[in-house]
Amino acid sequence: MSHQLRYEVNCSILFTELPLLERPAAVKAAGFDAVEFWWPFAGAVPSDKETDAFVAAVQDAGVSLVGLNFFAGDMPGGDRGLVSWPARSSEFRDNIEATIGIGERLGCTAFNALYGNRVDGVSAEEQDELGAENLALAARAAARIGGTVLVEPVSGAERYPLLTAADAVAVIDRASEANIGLLADLYHLAVNGDDVDAVIAAYAARTTHVQIADAPGRNEPGTGDLPLGRQLAALEAAGYSGWVGLEYKPATTSAASFDWLPRERRGAATATR
């Protein structure tokens, strides 16, 4: 089954052989018109100089920023967000304006808020209450620029509580803001044992961003056994018309890892909006 959804490239996991600020231009050279990033700075509130350099790198490359993560802590060290982490909630709140400000400058309206791991000494209920508060704060800030906050189930993090689409939707419902949506990463859902076909049937209307990688391995499509083409076609048939983020670890060089996707399918103008 074919589809006409648009692809974009995650510059935090692809082109890591290049300095971060050179990656948007490499994405453009590979034929794509849009990028997404995990939080691209070391701390929650970057300096004006750091922010300006990042904005310029995206603008000068001639690509659109279509997805940006809020600050999520030390990701290589195992952190998976600050949203529900009481000891670091203030960092998340300080980061909201910095993130939305970058979005406003670059026209980005999708902001991924990784929920945070369970922490010792705090009840799940207390964390979830805080998580709802912080998601609502972020959503109200994003709404000022027509933005949406994303909530994502992820795999590979033992203490991260959102494993399935239903887990994420429960968190979204608790936060109770209209502009909070599901980020459906088809790789994470599959690895966690969620029924991706059932997720599409149940939650396509609540899905506001999609990411893909193949499994096993989290490499480019075609290296594993996930039916990604069929699932993307099903999402489109169910009404999804947003971006598909390529968030995989290339099994070869980053540029060569796109060989599965004809160059004429990489640019935003080639697909139906």
C-alpha positions as CSV (number, residue, x, y, z in Angstrom):
1,M,0.0,0.0,0.0
2,S,1.3,3.4,-0.9
3,H,0.8,6.8,0.8
4,Q,1.6,10.4,0.2
5,L,2.6,11.5,3.7
6,R,5.6,13.8,3.9
7,Y,8.9,12.7,5.4
8,E,11.3,14.7,7.5
9,V,14.6,13.9,9.2
10,N,15.5,13.9,12.9
11,C,18.8,15.7,13.1
12,S,19.6,14.4,16.7
13,I,19.9,10.7,15.6
14,L,20.8,11.1,11.9
15,F,23.9,12.9,10.6
16,T,25.6,12.6,14.0
17,E,28.9,12.3,12.0
18,L,28.5,16.0,11.6
19,P,28.5,18.9,14.1
20,L,24.9,19.6,15.1
21,L,24.6,22.9,13.3
22,E,25.8,21.4,10.0
23,R,23.1,18.7,10.0
24,P,20.2,20.8,8.6
25,A,22.2,21.6,5.5
26,A,23.1,17.9,5.1
27,V,19.4,17.0,5.3
28,K,18.7,19.6,2.5
29,A,21.5,18.2,0.4
30,A,19.9,14.7,0.8
31,G,16.7,16.1,-0.8
32,F,14.5,16.7,2.3
33,D,12.8,20.0,3.2
34,A,12.1,19.6,6.9
35,V,13.8,18.6,10.1
36,E,13.1,17.8,13.7
37,F,15.4,17.9,16.7
38,W,15.5,16.7,20.3
39,W,16.4,19.6,22.6
40,P,19.7,20.8,20.9
41,F,21.3,22.5,23.9
42,A,23.0,21.3,27.1
43,G,20.7,23.1,29.5
44,A,17.1,24.1,29.8
45,V,17.6,27.8,29.0
46,P,20.3,28.4,26.2
47,S,22.0,31.7,25.8
48,D,20.8,34.1,23.1
49,K,24.0,33.4,21.2
50,E,23.3,29.6,21.2
51,T,19.7,30.1,20.2
52,D,20.6,32.5,17.4
53,A,23.1,30.1,16.0
54,F,20.6,27.2,16.0
55,V,17.9,29.3,14.4
56,A,20.4,30.5,11.7
57,A,21.5,27.0,11.0
58,V,18.0,25.9,10.2
59,Q,17.1,29.0,8.2
60,D,20.4,29.1,6.2
61,A,19.9,25.4,5.2
62,G,16.5,26.3,3.7
63,V,14.6,23.6,5.7
64,S,11.6,23.9,8.0
65,L,11.7,22.9,11.6
66,V,8.6,20.8,12.1
67,G,9.3,19.2,15.5
68,L,11.2,20.2,18.6
69,N,11.6,18.4,21.9
70,F,11.4,20.2,25.2
71,F,14.5,19.8,27.4
72,A,14.5,16.3,28.7
73,G,17.5,16.1,31.0
74,D,20.5,13.9,30.4
75,M,19.2,11.6,27.7
76,P,22.4,9.5,27.2
77,G,22.5,9.1,31.0
78,G,19.0,7.7,31.0
79,D,16.7,10.7,31.7
80,R,13.5,10.7,29.6
81,G,12.0,14.1,30.4
82,L,11.2,16.4,33.3
83,V,7.5,16.8,32.9
84,S,6.5,14.6,35.9
85,W,9.8,14.8,37.9
86,P,9.1,16.9,41.0
87,A,12.8,17.7,41.7
88,R,13.3,19.2,38.2
89,S,9.9,20.6,37.5
90,S,11.2,24.1,37.7
91,E,13.7,23.4,34.9
92,F,10.9,22.2,32.7
93,R,8.8,25.3,33.4
94,D,11.8,27.5,32.7
95,N,12.3,25.7,29.4
96,I,8.8,26.2,28.1
97,E,9.3,29.8,27.0
98,A,12.7,29.0,25.5
99,T,11.2,26.1,23.4
100,I,8.1,27.9,22.3
101,G,10.3,31.0,21.5
102,I,12.4,28.9,19.1
103,G,9.2,27.5,17.6
104,E,7.9,31.0,17.0
105,R,11.0,32.2,15.3
106,L,11.1,29.1,13.0
107,G,7.5,28.5,12.4
108,C,7.5,25.2,14.3
109,T,4.3,24.2,16.0
110,A,4.9,20.6,17.3
111,F,6.7,20.3,20.7
112,N,7.5,16.9,22.2
113,A,7.3,16.7,26.0
114,L,8.9,13.5,27.2
115,Y,7.0,12.6,30.3
116,G,9.8,11.5,32.7
117,N,10.8,8.3,34.4
118,R,9.3,7.2,37.7
119,V,11.5,8.4,40.6
120,D,12.1,7.0,44.0
121,G,10.4,8.5,47.0
122,V,7.5,10.0,45.0
123,S,4.2,8.2,44.3
124,A,3.0,7.6,40.8
125,E,-0.1,9.6,41.6
126,E,1.9,12.6,42.7
127,Q,4.0,12.4,39.5
128,D,1.0,12.1,37.3
129,E,-0.7,15.1,39.0
130,L,2.4,17.2,38.3
131,G,2.7,15.8,34.8
132,A,-0.8,17.0,34.0
133,E,-0.1,20.5,35.4
134,N,3.1,20.8,33.4
135,L,1.6,19.5,30.2
136,A,-1.2,22.0,30.6
137,L,1.2,24.9,31.2
138,A,3.2,23.9,28.1
139,A,0.1,23.5,26.0
140,R,-1.2,27.0,27.0
141,A,2.2,28.5,26.0
142,A,2.2,26.6,22.7
143,A,-1.4,27.7,22.0
144,R,-0.2,31.3,21.7
145,I,1.6,30.4,18.5
146,G,-0.9,27.8,17.3
147,G,1.3,25.0,18.6
148,T,0.6,21.5,19.8
149,V,2.3,19.6,22.7
150,L,3.1,15.9,22.0
151,V,3.1,13.0,24.4
152,E,5.1,10.0,23.4
153,P,5.3,6.3,24.5
154,V,8.9,5.2,24.3
155,S,10.8,1.9,24.7
156,G,14.1,1.0,26.2
157,A,13.7,3.1,29.4
158,E,12.9,0.8,32.3
159,R,11.2,3.4,34.5
160,Y,9.4,5.4,31.8
161,P,5.7,4.8,32.5
162,L,4.2,5.5,29.1
163,L,4.6,2.3,27.0
164,T,1.5,2.2,24.9
165,A,-0.7,4.6,23.0
166,A,-3.4,4.1,25.6
167,D,-0.9,5.1,28.4
168,A,-0.2,8.3,26.6
169,V,-3.8,9.1,25.8
170,A,-4.7,8.7,29.5
171,V,-2.0,11.3,30.3
172,I,-3.3,13.6,27.6
173,D,-6.9,13.3,28.9
174,R,-5.8,14.1,32.4
175,A,-4.0,17.3,31.3
176,S,-7.3,18.3,29.5
177,E,-6.0,20.9,27.0
178,A,-7.3,20.6,23.4
179,N,-3.8,21.1,21.9
180,I,-2.1,18.1,23.4
181,G,-1.8,15.1,21.0
182,L,-0.3,11.7,20.6
183,L,3.2,11.2,19.1
184,A,3.0,7.8,17.6
185,D,6.4,6.4,17.1
186,L,5.7,3.1,15.3
187,Y,9.0,1.6,16.4
188,H,8.6,2.3,20.1
189,L,5.0,1.1,20.0
190,A,5.9,-2.2,18.2
191,V,8.9,-2.9,20.5
192,N,6.7,-2.3,23.5
193,G,4.3,-4.9,22.3
194,D,1.5,-2.5,21.5
195,D,-0.8,-3.5,18.6
196,V,0.1,-0.8,16.1
197,D,-2.8,-1.7,13.8
198,A,-5.2,-1.3,16.7
199,V,-3.6,1.9,17.7
200,I,-4.1,3.4,14.3
201,A,-7.7,2.3,14.3
202,A,-8.4,3.7,17.8
203,Y,-6.2,6.8,17.9
204,A,-5.4,8.1,14.4
205,A,-7.7,11.1,15.0
206,R,-5.6,12.0,18.1
207,T,-2.3,11.5,16.5
208,T,-0.5,14.7,15.7
209,H,2.9,13.5,14.8
210,V,4.4,10.2,13.6
211,Q,8.0,8.8,13.7
212,I,9.4,5.6,12.3
213,A,12.3,3.2,12.5
214,D,12.4,-0.5,11.7
215,A,12.7,-3.3,14.3
216,P,14.6,-5.1,15.4
217,G,17.6,-2.7,15.5
218,R,16.0,0.8,15.2
219,N,17.6,1.2,11.8
220,E,16.1,2.5,8.5
221,P,13.0,1.0,6.9
222,G,13.7,-2.3,5.2
223,T,16.3,-3.5,7.7
224,G,13.8,-5.2,10.0
225,D,10.3,-6.7,9.7
226,L,7.9,-3.9,10.6
227,P,5.2,-3.3,8.0
228,L,5.8,0.5,8.0
229,G,4.5,1.2,4.5
230,R,1.2,-0.5,5.2
231,Q,0.9,1.2,8.6
232,L,1.6,4.7,7.2
233,A,-1.0,4.0,4.5
234,A,-3.5,3.0,7.1
235,L,-2.8,6.2,9.1
236,E,-3.3,8.3,6.0
237,A,-6.5,6.5,5.2
238,A,-7.7,7.1,8.7
239,G,-7.2,10.9,8.3
240,Y,-3.6,11.5,9.4
241,S,-2.0,14.1,7.1
242,G,1.0,15.3,9.2
243,W,4.7,14.6,9.0
244,V,6.5,11.3,9.3
245,G,9.8,11.8,11.2
246,L,12.7,9.5,10.3
247,E,14.0,8.8,13.8
248,Y,16.3,5.9,13.2
249,K,20.0,4.9,13.7
250,P,21.4,4.5,10.2
251,A,22.9,1.1,9.6
252,T,25.2,2.7,7.1
253,T,26.1,6.4,6.5
254,S,23.3,8.8,7.1
255,A,23.1,9.8,3.4
256,A,23.1,6.2,2.2
257,S,20.5,5.2,4.8
258,F,17.9,7.1,2.7
259,D,18.3,4.8,-0.3
260,W,15.0,3.0,0.5
261,L,13.2,6.3,-0.3
262,P,13.3,7.6,-3.8
263,R,14.6,11.2,-4.0
264,E,11.4,12.4,-5.6
265,R,9.6,11.4,-2.4
266,R,11.8,13.3,0.0
267,G,10.8,16.9,-0.6
268,A,7.7,18.3,1.0
269,A,6.3,19.6,-2.2
270,T,6.0,16.1,-3.7
271,A,3.4,15.0,-1.2
272,T,-0.2,16.0,-0.5
273,R,-0.5,18.3,2.5
